[in-house]
Amino acid sequence: MNQQVGIALSASDFSRSSGRPVAKHKLRASLVASLVTCDILALIAGMAFANILRLGETWAVLLSPRIIALIPIYLLSAVALRACTGDALVSLSETLKRGILALLTAAGILVFLLFALQEAQAVSRIVIVVGLVCSGIFLTALRLLHLIYAKKRLHGQLYSVLVLHDGQYASSIGTGLSVNIGKTFDPKNATAEDYHRLAGLMSSVDRVVVRCNADRRDVWAHVLQGMNVHAEIIAPEIAQTHALAIGDYAGRPTYVVARGPLNLRDRLIKRGFDIFIAGSAIAFLAPLLAVVALAIMLESRGPVLFRQKRIGRQNGLFSIYKFRSMRVELCDANGVRSASRDDDRITRVGRFIRSTSIDELPQLFNVLKGDMSIVGPRPHAVHSTASSKLFWEVDKRYWYRHACKPGITGLAQVRGFRGATHEERDLTDRLEADLEYLAQWSFWNDIAIIVKTAAVLVHKNAY
């Protein structure tokens, strides 16, 4: 039975209520890991049982090269066939079909390798056949048990759904958590704080479905573009909207207006790369970081680090770290005033570290925390302006750029779009580059941007 909740509370209060959506992405990851473990155990048990049955060997056969070789081959086959992800966690037909197909694929590859390496004569064919049959039986049994366990943990639903009701409706729909949002969030006049609260509601769900009047679908599509979640708008009839595709929820057609984050493989690659680069850079640059910190302390009183609220992924706020480059009493925590070339707030040390981009190095710790990435759109202060207008007042697409983590460097920076935003064009140039980065993301594009960043560390607009 679905539950309808009011949104008069703040995001933090809502997250403590009993109606909070269950975060299932971590649960799915743990279930994938446990299913992989079950498969490995099935392979080991099947091959070991065949060896003991045929040859009377002891459990030392677990060290058999055939068993050791079969496991990585099977895992590669399982990844290629998606035997441990998606519907394989909750669908009986899919988990058995994909598991057995992955095993047969691995068996075929193993046999081919044995013949190619001229090892076939040293291997008992009966042991191989019996071992694979036994592995298939054990794999089927363990996958059936895991399916029961996974359905219980996931409450029968692979993904968590949040339904936002913008307007008065007689009843809720579907089995997702329903929230009345119309009186407390105006998509036409949302502020950064409003987006932050909305991000708190969406942070633990996999899919957001909005139910609203036809004349509000376009504005909701605009709101959802940068929320880093798979988002859809219920649309009983065909209407003009910025849809990526047509979906459905509870038997009603929807417009898909946002695709959500990168797939699991790409997220693992990007996050692993971030941790490796940030960790290595901090270790290598530790002496420089210490010298800069000491210079800041000797020149002016106050903290070494400057913290400021910035807009991050999913339009949520986070605290960014930078070396303090201004006198502490003149620091602008809200980012209302952009630094200028002859800014009297900047210290002598601050001018040097700003011109060489050294002041940005503490953001490596933001990367380790997960607030930022090495490469991505640069995060902006909430009250930043261009031509006396807030950034989202200059271009409504501004919110779209936050569909990924912000970065220490980005496509806009390597193209020279940095420094103060005096004119509207200063923002729109950066925004176009950021949206291009989102649309064309690849790991190799990130590598190219990092390489090009070396050429713009010292830049005429870095002051």
Secondary structure, DSSP 8 states (H G I E B T S, - for coil): ---EEE--S-HHHHHHSTT-----HHHHHHHHHHHHHHHHHHHHHHHHHHHHHHH---GGGGG-HHHHHHHHHHHHHHHHHTTTSGGGGT-HHHHHHHHHHHHHHHHHHHHHHHHHTT-GGGS-HHHHHHHHHHHHHHHHHHHHHHHHHHHHHHTT-SS-EEEEEES--SS--SSSEEEE-TTT--TTS--HHHHHHHHHHHTT-SEEEEEE-GGGHHHHHHHHTTSSSEEEEE-SS------SEEEEETTEEEEEEEE-S--HHHHHHHHHHHHHHHHHHHHHHHHHHHHHHHHHHHHSSS-SEEEEEEE-GGG-EEEEEEE--B-GGG--TT--S---TT-TTB-HHHHHHHHTTGGGTTHHHHHHHTS-EEES----BTT-EETTEEHHHH-GGGGGGGGS--EEE-HHHHTT--S---SHHHHHHHHHHHHHHHHT--HHHHHHHHHHHGGGSS-TT--
